[in-house]
Amino acid sequence: MLEEQAGLSAGLIDVYALPLAGPQDILQVGDDCRGQILVLEDNYIGGVYDEIASAAASSDLGVRVDGLVLHSIPKSARTPEETLQLVHLGVSDIVNAAQKMFDQSE
């Protein structure tokens, strides 16, 4: 959807699936990608998002970190997609956040 609707190209890193030495590895990828990282955290504020944002703040790379985090626990939904929409981590939420980051960087 990012490419089709917004014309944006993005990379994806699953930090739980890749062997990373630490947040610096992710910052380097972000530096190579226009200096922007959007973190999707399926937990309350904290965790991976905080680690990457903290590393970016103390880095000299100039990487901007923004994130979507879980603000509520979903009650119930019929599909996984509905659950993600209820907690504002659905595909449209991700596309909108990425577009906003891109627009603010120009």
ROMITOR-789489 format. One line per field, with one value per atom (N, C-alpha, C): x negated, y, z; atom name; residue number from 1. Coordinates in Angstrom, 1 decimal, decimal comma. Each point is the difference from the previous one (the first is absolute). Layout:
BEGIN
px = c(X  ...)
py = c(Y  ...)
pz = c(Z  ...)
a = c(CA  ...)
k = c(NUM  ...)
***
This chain:
BEGIN
px = c(-0,8  0,8  -0,9  -1,1  -0,9  -0,4  -0,4  -0,4  1,2  1,1  1,1  0,8  0,2  0,9  -0,8  -1,2  -0,8  -1,2  -0,4  -1,2  -1,3  0,1  -1,1  -0,6  -1,3  -0,7  -0,5  0,1  -0,4  -0,6  -0,9  -0,6  0,7  -0,2  0,6  -1,0  -0,2  -0,9  0,9  0,0  0,6  -1,1  0,0  -1,1  0,0  1,1  0,1  -0,5  -0,1  -0,4  -1,5  -0,6  -1,3  -1,0  -1,2  -1,1  -0,6  0,4  -0,5  -0,9  -1,1  -0,9  0,7  0,9  0,6  0,7  0,5  0,7  -0,8  -1,3  -0,9  0,1  0,2  0,2  1,3  1,0  1,3  -0,2  -0,7  -0,3  -0,8  -0,9  -0,8  0,9  0,9  1,0  0,8  0,5  0,8  -0,8  -1,3  -0,8  -0,2  0,0  -0,1  1,4  1,0  1,4  0,6  -0,7  0,5  0,1  -0,6  -0,1  1,3  0,9  1,3  0,3  0,4  0,4  1,4  0,9  1,3  0,1  0,1  0,1  1,4  0,4  1,3  -0,2  0,6  -0,2  1,3  0,2  1,2  0,1  -0,5  0,0  0,2  0,2  0,1  -1,3  0,0  -1,2  -1,1  -1,1  -1,2  -0,5  -1,0  -0,5  -0,9  0,3  -0,9  0,1  1,2  0,1  -0,8  0,0  -0,8  -1,5  -0,4  -1,4  -0,5  0,8  -0,5  0,0  1,1  0,1  -1,1  -0,4  -1,0  -1,4  -0,2  -1,2  -0,2  1,1  0,0  -0,3  0,6  -0,3  -1,4  -0,7  -1,4  -1,0  0,6  -0,9  -0,2  -1,1  -0,3  0,5  0,8  0,4  1,2  0,7  1,1  1,2  0,2  1,2  1,2  1,1  1,3  0,7  0,5  0,8  1,3  1,0  1,4  0,6  1,1  0,6  1,5  0,5  1,4  -0,1  0,7  0,0  1,4  0,1  1,3  0,5  1,1  0,6  1,1  0,5  1,1  0,0  0,6  0,1  1,4  -0,1  1,3  0,9  1,3  1,0  0,2  0,5  0,1  0,3  -0,4  0,2  0,2  0,5  0,3  -1,3  -0,8  -1,2  -1,3  -1,2  -1,2  -0,1  0,5  0,0  0,8  1,2  0,9  -0,7  -0,7  -0,7  -1,0  -0,8  -1,0  0,6  1,1  0,7  0,5  0,5  0,5  -1,1  -1,2  -1,2  -0,8  0,5  -0,6  -1,4  -0,1  -1,3  0,3  1,1  0,4  -0,8  0,2  -0,7  0,2  1,2  0,3  -0,7  -0,1  -0,7  -1,5  -0,6  -1,4  -0,3  0,9  -0,2  0,1  1,0  0,2  -1,2  -0,5  -1,2  -1,2  -0,2  -1,2  0,1  1,2  0,2  -0,2  0,4  -0,2  -1,5  -0,7  -1,5  -0,6  0,4  -0,6  0,3  1,2  0,4  -0,7  -0,2  -0,7  -1,5  -0,6  -1,4  -0,4  1,0  -0,3  -0,3)
py = c(-1,2  1,2  1,3  -0,1  1,2  0,4  -1,0  0,3  0,3  -0,8  0,2  1,3  0,4  1,1  1,3  -0,2  1,2  0,2  -1,0  0,1  0,0  -0,6  -0,1  -1,4  0,0  -1,3  -0,1  -1,2  -0,2  -1,4  -0,1  -1,2  -0,5  -1,3  -0,5  -0,8  0,2  -0,7  -0,6  -1,3  -0,7  -0,2  0,8  0,0  -1,3  -0,7  -1,2  -1,2  0,2  -1,1  0,1  1,2  0,2  0,0  -0,5  0,2  1,4  0,8  1,4  0,2  0,7  0,3  1,0  0,8  1,0  1,1  1,0  1,1  0,7  0,0  0,6  -0,6  -1,3  -0,7  0,6  0,2  0,5  1,5  0,8  1,4  0,1  -0,9  0,0  -0,2  -1,0  -0,2  1,2  0,6  1,3  1,1  0,1  1,0  -0,2  -1,2  -0,3  0,1  0,2  0,1  1,4  1,0  1,4  0,4  -0,7  0,4  -0,1  -0,9  -0,1  -1,5  -0,1  -1,3  0,1  -0,9  0,0  -1,4  0,1  -1,3  -0,3  -1,3  -0,5  -0,8  0,4  -0,7  -0,6  -1,3  -0,6  -0,2  0,9  0,0  1,4  0,2  1,4  0,7  1,3  0,8  -0,6  -0,2  -0,6  -1,0  -0,8  -1,0  0,5  -0,6  0,2  1,5  0,6  1,4  0,9  -0,2  0,8  -0,2  -1,2  -0,3  0,7  -0,1  0,6  1,5  0,6  1,4  0,6  -0,7  0,4  -0,1  -1,0  -0,2  1,1  0,4  1,0  1,4  0,2  1,3  0,2  -1,1  0,1  -0,2  -0,2  -0,3  1,3  0,0  1,2  -0,3  -1,0  -0,3  0,9  0,6  0,8  -0,7  -1,2  -0,9  0,5  0,1  0,4  -1,3  -0,2  -1,2  0,4  -0,6  0,2  -1,4  -0,1  -1,3  0,0  -1,2  -0,3  -1,1  0,3  -0,9  -0,3  -1,1  -0,4  0,9  0,6  0,9  -0,6  -1,1  -0,7  -1,5  -0,8  -1,4  -0,2  -0,7  -0,2  -1,0  0,3  -0,8  -1,3  0,1  -1,1  0,5  -0,9  0,3  -1,3  0,1  -1,2  -0,5  0,9  -0,4  0,7  -0,5  0,7  1,4  0,2  1,4  0,9  -0,4  0,8  0,3  -1,0  0,3  1,1  -0,1  1,0  1,4  0,0  1,3  0,6  -0,9  0,5  0,6  -0,5  0,6  1,0  0,3  1,0  -0,4  -1,3  -0,5  -0,8  0,4  -0,6  0,6  -0,6  0,4  1,4  0,5  1,5  0,9  -0,5  0,8  0,1  -1,1  0,0  0,8  -0,1  0,8  1,5  0,4  1,4  0,5  -0,8  0,4  0,2  -0,9  0,0  1,3  0,2  1,2  1,3  0,0  1,2  0,3  -1,1  0,1  0,5  -0,5  0,4  1,5  0,4  1,3  1,0  -0,3  0,8  0,1  -0,9  0,0  0,8  0,4  0,7  1,5)
pz = c(0,0  0,0  0,0  0,7  0,0  -1,4  -0,8  -1,4  -0,9  0,1  -0,8  0,2  1,3  0,3  0,2  0,6  0,4  -0,8  -0,8  -0,8  0,9  1,2  0,9  -0,1  0,1  0,1  1,4  0,6  1,4  0,2  1,0  0,4  1,3  0,3  1,2  0,7  1,3  0,9  1,1  0,1  1,2  1,0  1,0  1,0  0,8  0,0  0,8  -0,9  -1,2  -0,9  -0,5  0,1  -0,6  1,2  -0,3  1,1  -0,2  1,0  0,0  1,2  -0,2  1,1  1,0  -0,5  0,8  -0,8  0,6  -0,7  -1,1  0,2  -1,0  -1,4  -0,1  -1,3  -0,7  0,8  -0,6  -0,4  0,8  -0,3  -1,3  -0,2  -1,3  -1,2  0,1  -1,0  -0,3  1,1  -0,1  -0,6  0,3  -0,6  -1,5  -0,4  -1,4  -0,8  0,8  -0,6  0,3  -0,4  0,2  1,4  0,9  1,4  0,8  -0,4  0,6  0,4  1,3  0,5  0,6  -0,4  0,6  0,7  1,3  0,8  0,3  -0,2  0,4  1,2  1,1  1,3  0,4  0,0  0,4  1,5  0,7  1,5  0,4  1,3  0,5  -0,2  0,2  -0,2  0,8  -0,7  0,6  -1,0  0,5  -0,9  -1,1  -1,2  -1,2  -0,4  0,0  -0,4  0,9  1,3  0,9  -0,2  -0,3  -0,2  -1,2  -1,1  -1,3  0,1  0,6  0,1  0,9  1,1  0,9  -0,7  -0,8  -0,7  -1,1  -0,6  -1,1  0,7  1,2  0,7  0,3  0,3  0,4  -1,2  -1,1  -1,2  -0,8  -0,8  -0,8  -1,5  -0,2  -1,3  -0,5  0,9  -0,4  -0,5  0,6  -0,4  0,8  -0,7  0,7  0,3  1,2  0,4  0,4  -0,6  0,4  0,2  0,7  0,3  0,2  -0,3  0,3  1,1  1,1  1,2  0,4  0,8  0,5  1,1  -0,2  1,1  0,8  -0,5  0,7  -0,4  0,9  -0,3  -0,7  -1,2  -0,7  0,8  -0,1  0,7  -0,8  -1,2  -0,9  -1,4  -0,9  -1,4  -0,8  -1,2  -0,7  -0,8  -0,3  -0,8  0,6  -0,3  0,4  -0,5  -1,2  -0,6  0,8  0,4  0,9  1,3  0,6  1,2  -0,1  -1,1  -0,3  -0,2  -0,7  -0,1  1,3  0,9  1,3  0,8  -0,1  0,7  -0,8  -1,1  -0,9  -0,5  -0,3  -0,6  -1,3  -0,6  -1,3  -1,2  -1,1  -1,2  -0,3  0,1  -0,3  1,0  1,2  1,1  -0,4  -0,4  -0,4  -1,2  -1,0  -1,2  0,3  0,8  0,4  0,8  0,9  0,8  -0,9  -0,9  -0,9  -0,9  -0,5  -0,9  0,8  1,3  0,8  0,2  0,3  0,2  -1,2  -1,2  -1,2  -0,3  0,2  -0,3  0,9  1,3  0,9  -0,3  -0,7  -0,3  -1,2  -0,8  -1,2  0,3)
a = c(N  CA  C  N  CA  C  N  CA  C  N  CA  C  N  CA  C  N  CA  C  N  CA  C  N  CA  C  N  CA  C  N  CA  C  N  CA  C  N  CA  C  N  CA  C  N  CA  C  N  CA  C  N  CA  C  N  CA  C  N  CA  C  N  CA  C  N  CA  C  N  CA  C  N  CA  C  N  CA  C  N  CA  C  N  CA  C  N  CA  C  N  CA  C  N  CA  C  N  CA  C  N  CA  C  N  CA  C  N  CA  C  N  CA  C  N  CA  C  N  CA  C  N  CA  C  N  CA  C  N  CA  C  N  CA  C  N  CA  C  N  CA  C  N  CA  C  N  CA  C  N  CA  C  N  CA  C  N  CA  C  N  CA  C  N  CA  C  N  CA  C  N  CA  C  N  CA  C  N  CA  C  N  CA  C  N  CA  C  N  CA  C  N  CA  C  N  CA  C  N  CA  C  N  CA  C  N  CA  C  N  CA  C  N  CA  C  N  CA  C  N  CA  C  N  CA  C  N  CA  C  N  CA  C  N  CA  C  N  CA  C  N  CA  C  N  CA  C  N  CA  C  N  CA  C  N  CA  C  N  CA  C  N  CA  C  N  CA  C  N  CA  C  N  CA  C  N  CA  C  N  CA  C  N  CA  C  N  CA  C  N  CA  C  N  CA  C  N  CA  C  N  CA  C  N  CA  C  N  CA  C  N  CA  C  N  CA  C  N  CA  C  N  CA  C  N  CA  C  N  CA  C  N  CA  C  N  CA  C  N  CA  C  N  CA  C  N  CA  C  N  CA  C  N  CA  C  N  CA  C  N  CA  C  N  CA  C  N  CA  C)
k = c(1  1  1  2  2  2  3  3  3  4  4  4  5  5  5  6  6  6  7  7  7  8  8  8  9  9  9  10  10  10  11  11  11  12  12  12  13  13  13  14  14  14  15  15  15  16  16  16  17  17  17  18  18  18  19  19  19  20  20  20  21  21  21  22  22  22  23  23  23  24  24  24  25  25  25  26  26  26  27  27  27  28  28  28  29  29  29  30  30  30  31  31  31  32  32  32  33  33  33  34  34  34  35  35  35  36  36  36  37  37  37  38  38  38  39  39  39  40  40  40  41  41  41  42  42  42  43  43  43  44  44  44  45  45  45  46  46  46  47  47  47  48  48  48  49  49  49  50  50  50  51  51  51  52  52  52  53  53  53  54  54  54  55  55  55  56  56  56  57  57  57  58  58  58  59  59  59  60  60  60  61  61  61  62  62  62  63  63  63  64  64  64  65  65  65  66  66  66  67  67  67  68  68  68  69  69  69  70  70  70  71  71  71  72  72  72  73  73  73  74  74  74  75  75  75  76  76  76  77  77  77  78  78  78  79  79  79  80  80  80  81  81  81  82  82  82  83  83  83  84  84  84  85  85  85  86  86  86  87  87  87  88  88  88  89  89  89  90  90  90  91  91  91  92  92  92  93  93  93  94  94  94  95  95  95  96  96  96  97  97  97  98  98  98  99  99  99  100  100  100  101  101  101  102  102  102  103  103  103  104  104  104  105  105  105  106  106  106)
***
